[in-house]
Amino acid sequence: DILAALDNGRVAAYVTDFPTDEVLGKDGVIAIPHLGASTPESEDNCAKMAAEQLADYIENGNIVNSVNMPAVSMPRSGKLRVCIIHKNVPTILTQITQTMAKDNINIENMLNKSKKEYAYTLLDVNDEEKEKIETELKAIEGVIKVRLV
């Protein structure tokens, strides 16, 4: 549409910081570099944001702005947070919750999200039998990683 508008004179000039091959070199098109993220302020903000998100993952298991994992963020409750990366397959959540139930561990809060073939589950529990919880959850087929925070 912009090319047609330039050709028929309805638009005198088009300025873009995301030029496509079709508009590059066209009369009336001004292509400028996209530098919005290259200012000192934005670089400082990006570095701060990355550090905060990494700390939140390490301390709370929350994931934000991941390319290959779903965004999962839940306020803390309970004594222990169980973070589980697993395949996104039927019955795996049932197996996870049944494992907790058979050990008489109550799940205070739970959040599960998936992204394509992988999923991420957070469980907040009031039990602190870390070794037992970790060992039993890792034994479930499809569980990739268990981390206790």
C-alpha positions, 0 to 999 in steps of 0.5 A, a space after each residue: 500500500 505504501 508503494 502504491 501511495 508513493 507512486 500515485 503521489 498520495 504520500 510524498 515521503 515514507 520514513 522507516 527504521 524497518 525497511 523491506 527489500 521492496 522499499 529500499 532504493 525507492 524514491 521518497 523512502 528514507 530508511 534509517 537504522 533502528 537504534 532504539 535499543 542502543 541508547 545508553 539508557 536503554 542498554 542500562 535498563 536492559 542489563 538491569 532487567 536481565 539481572 532482575 529476571 535472572 535473580 527471580 529465576 534463581 530465587 523463586 523459579 519464575 521465568 519471564 521473557 524466555 525464548 524457549 520456555 513459557 512465561 511462568 511467574 507465581 508469588 511464593 507461598 509455602 516452605 518449599 518451591 518445586 520447579 519442574 521442567 518436563 515434556 508437554 505430554 498427557 498425564 504428566 501433571 497427574 503423575 506429579 500431583 499423585 507423587 506429592 499426594 502419596 507422600 502426603 505432601 499438600 500442594 499449597 499453590 501450583 502453576 503450569 504452562 507449556 510452550 510447544 513440546 515443553 512445560 514448566 510447573 511450579 509447586 509451593 509446598 509446606 514439606 521440606 523432605 527435599 531429597 525424597 521429593 526431588 528423587 521421586 519427581 525425577 523418576 517420572 518419565 518425561 521430567 527433565 529437571 527438578 529444582 528445589 528453591 
